């Protein structure tokens, strides 16, 4: 077998690696881009990291409202994941960034 054929076969089998992360509230794995990263930085404290690239210790939350309520209601989850004590101001900042629940509103038309 020539080396060109082996190279083609490897190229066909290669799949791009998609990083996986775990939500600290529900413990389910998702693609990294589907999660919201909360990061503890040395200079700013605990903040939301929309890029996922800031320096500091990070924790991930999925976009399910139940997970955000669980993480904010039991601050111990985030305290343990970020290895810090969240202040009231930091909890308020995180609850402001909480995703809106996905309610489906249906229009009902009543005819007399």
C-alpha positions in Angstrom: 0.0 0.0 0.0 1.3 3.4 -0.8 1.5 6.2 1.8 -0.9 8.4 -0.2 -3.8 5.9 0.2 -3.2 5.6 3.9 -3.2 9.4 4.2 -6.6 9.6 2.4 -8.1 7.0 4.6 -7.1 8.8 7.8 -8.4 12.1 6.5 -11.8 10.5 5.8 -12.0 9.1 9.3 -10.9 12.2 11.2 -13.7 13.9 13.1 -13.3 17.3 14.6 -13.1 17.2 18.4 -15.9 19.0 20.2 -15.1 19.8 23.8 -17.7 18.6 26.4 -18.4 20.2 29.7 -20.7 19.3 32.6 -23.4 21.6 34.0 -22.7 22.0 37.8 -26.5 21.9 38.6 -27.9 19.0 36.6 -24.6 17.2 36.0 -25.4 16.5 32.3 -22.7 16.9 29.6 -23.2 19.3 26.7 -21.0 20.8 24.0 -18.9 23.6 25.6 -20.6 26.3 23.3 -24.1 25.4 24.6 -23.2 26.2 28.2 -22.8 29.5 30.0 -19.4 29.9 31.8 -19.2 31.5 35.2 -15.6 32.4 36.1 -13.9 33.6 39.2 -11.1 36.1 38.3 -8.5 37.5 40.5 -9.3 41.1 39.8 -13.1 41.2 39.1 -14.5 38.4 41.3 -17.2 36.2 39.9 -18.5 37.2 36.4 -20.2 35.7 33.3 -17.7 34.8 30.6 -19.5 34.9 27.2 -16.3 34.0 25.3 -15.4 31.0 27.4 -11.7 32.1 27.3 -11.2 34.3 30.3 -8.5 33.4 32.8 -9.7 32.1 36.1 -11.5 29.2 37.6 -14.7 28.4 35.7 -18.0 26.5 36.2 -20.6 25.8 33.5 -24.4 26.1 33.6 -26.8 24.9 30.9 -29.6 27.2 29.8 -32.4 25.4 31.6 -34.1 27.8 34.1 -34.3 25.1 36.7 -30.5 24.7 36.7 -30.0 28.4 37.2 -32.5 28.5 40.0 -30.8 25.5 41.6 -27.3 27.0 41.3 -28.5 30.4 42.6 -30.8 29.0 45.3 -28.1 26.7 46.6 -25.1 29.0 46.3 -23.0 26.1 47.7 -23.0 24.5 44.2 -21.2 27.5 42.7 -19.1 28.1 45.8 -17.7 24.6 45.6 -17.2 24.7 41.8 -15.5 28.1 41.9 -13.7 27.4 45.2 -14.9 30.7 46.7 -17.7 32.3 48.7 -20.1 34.3 46.5 -21.1 37.7 47.8 -24.7 39.0 47.6 -23.6 41.4 44.8 -22.2 38.5 42.7 -25.4 36.4 43.2 -27.4 39.4 42.0 -25.2 39.8 39.0 -25.6 36.1 38.1 -29.4 36.2 38.6 -29.6 39.2 36.3 -27.8 37.1 33.6 -30.1 34.1 34.1 -31.8 33.0 30.8 -35.5 33.7 30.4 -37.6 30.6 30.6 -38.8 29.2 27.3 -42.6 29.4 27.7 -44.7 28.7 24.7 -47.6 31.0 24.4 -50.5 29.9 22.2 -53.1 32.2 20.9 -56.6 31.1 21.5 -59.3 32.6 19.3 -62.8 32.4 20.5 -65.6 33.0 18.1 -69.1 33.8 19.3 
